[in-house]
């Protein structure tokens, strides 16, 4: 496995499948809103257009796909293993919106079905869809794990969830 070029040695095909234009728009918006990439980088970086971004300083790999669960897990596990970083996988469905799966460095267990959550002027959080599990804050410092919620009640939880269905934005709304 050539981890630098992300090509399979025998088949000669890319490890990551191409992403759709709509998924790519959400992926670039996510990276910009988390301060992992700048607007200029998102426009010219070929990796972002292919659904892959690695930030050495933050120690995180972020990938994107339009595939349903459990597809794409094996490829992401290979990426996480070779990069020795946390991995966040953005899944975009045009009807359901954006959701996330997280694989922490050194872990074999996926944290599945997370939603983007943000308060205006605050950092982007990944919160569990079913209210149980750890909470993750995704920012330029990486993927940080928290046991307590970033919101105080159910109204704030609901108001801050971002599905990015109609617009490819991950900006806070309340």
C-alpha positions in Angstrom: 0.0 0.0 0.0 1.4 3.4 -1.0 0.0 5.7 1.7 1.4 8.8 0.0 -0.5 8.4 -3.3 -3.4 6.4 -1.8 -3.4 4.0 -4.8 -3.8 0.2 -4.5 -0.6 -1.5 -5.6 -2.1 -4.3 -7.6 -5.3 -2.9 -9.1 -3.9 0.6 -9.7 -7.2 2.2 -8.7 -7.6 5.0 -6.1 -8.3 4.0 -2.5 -11.0 6.6 -2.3 -13.9 6.8 -4.6 -14.7 10.0 -6.4 -17.3 12.2 -4.7 -20.2 14.1 -6.2 -20.2 17.9 -6.7 -22.8 18.4 -4.0 -20.9 16.3 -1.5 -17.7 18.2 -2.5 -19.4 21.5 -1.8 -20.4 20.4 1.7 -16.9 18.9 2.3 -15.1 22.1 1.4 -17.6 24.1 3.5 -17.0 21.8 6.5 -13.2 22.2 6.3 -13.4 26.0 6.0 -15.9 26.3 8.9 -13.6 24.2 11.1 -10.6 26.4 10.2 -8.8 23.2 8.9 -8.6 24.8 5.4 -8.8 28.3 3.9 -11.1 29.3 1.1 -8.1 29.5 -1.3 -6.9 26.1 -0.3 -10.4 24.6 -0.8 -10.5 26.0 -4.3 -7.1 24.7 -5.5 -6.4 21.6 -3.4 -7.1 18.5 -5.5 -7.4 16.3 -2.4 -10.4 18.2 -1.2 -12.1 17.8 -4.5 -11.5 14.1 -4.3 -13.0 13.9 -0.7 -9.8 13.6 1.3 -8.1 16.1 3.6 -5.3 15.6 6.1 -4.1 18.2 8.5 -0.7 17.4 10.1 -0.8 20.1 12.8 -4.3 19.0 13.9 -3.6 15.3 13.7 -6.9 14.6 11.8 -8.0 13.1 8.5 -11.3 14.1 7.1 -13.0 12.3 4.3 -16.3 12.5 2.5 -18.6 10.2 0.6 -22.1 9.9 -0.7 -22.2 6.2 0.2 -24.5 4.8 2.9 -23.3 3.0 6.1 -21.4 0.6 6.3 -19.8 1.3 2.9 -16.4 3.0 3.0 -15.4 1.8 6.4 -12.6 -0.4 5.2 -10.9 2.3 3.1 -11.1 4.7 6.0 -9.7 2.2 8.4 -6.7 1.8 6.1 -6.2 5.6 6.0 -6.4 5.9 9.8 -4.0 3.1 10.2 -1.3 4.5 7.9 -1.7 8.1 8.9 -1.9 7.4 12.7 -4.5 10.1 13.1 -8.1 10.5 14.1 -10.5 10.2 11.2 -13.9 11.9 10.6 -16.0 10.7 7.7 -18.7 13.0 6.3 -21.6 11.2 4.7 -23.9 13.3 2.6 -27.3 12.2 1.4 -29.3 14.7 -0.6 -32.5 13.8 1.2 -31.2 13.2 4.7 -28.3 15.7 4.8 -24.9 15.4 6.4 -24.0 12.9 9.1 -20.6 11.8 10.4 -18.8 8.7 11.6 -15.6 9.0 13.7 -12.7 6.6 14.1 -10.3 7.6 16.8 -6.6 6.9 16.4 -5.7 3.3 17.6 -9.4 2.3 17.9 -11.1 -0.5 16.1 -14.6 0.8 16.9 -16.5 3.4 14.8 -18.6 6.1 16.5 -21.5 6.2 14.0 -24.3 8.6 13.1 -23.2 12.0 14.4 -24.7 15.3 13.4 -22.9 18.6 13.0 -23.9 21.1 15.7 -22.9 24.7 16.1 -23.8 27.7 18.1 -23.2 31.1 16.3 -19.6 32.2 17.0 -18.7 28.8 18.4 -16.7 25.8 17.1 -18.3 22.9 15.2 -19.3 19.9 17.3 -20.2 16.4 16.3 -23.0 15.2 18.5 -24.6 11.8 18.6 -27.9 11.5 16.7 -29.4 9.4 19.5 -28.2 11.5 22.4 -25.8 8.8 23.7 -22.1 8.7 23.3 -19.1 11.0 23.4 -19.2 14.5 21.9 -16.5 15.6 19.5 -15.3 19.2 18.7 -13.7 19.5 15.3 -11.4 22.5 14.9 -7.9 23.6 13.7 -6.6 21.9 16.8 -8.0 18.5 15.8 -10.8 16.2 17.0 -11.3 16.6 20.7 -13.5 14.2 22.7 -15.8 15.4 25.5 -18.2 13.5 27.7 -20.6 16.4 28.3 -22.8 18.0 25.7 -22.1 21.5 24.3 -25.8 22.5 24.8 -27.9 22.9 27.9 -31.3 21.6 26.8 -33.2 19.9 24.0 -34.2 23.1 22.4 -30.6 24.2 22.0 -29.7 20.7 20.7 -32.3 20.8 18.1 -31.7 24.5 17.1 -28.0 23.9 16.6 -28.1 20.8 14.4 -26.8 21.4 10.9 -27.8 18.9 8.1 -26.6 21.1 5.2 -29.4 19.8 2.9 -30.3 22.9 0.9 -27.2 25.0 1.4 -23.6 23.7 1.8 -23.0 25.7 4.9 -21.9 24.6 8.4 -22.3 28.0 10.0 -24.0 28.4 13.4 -27.7 29.5 13.4 -28.6 30.3 16.9 
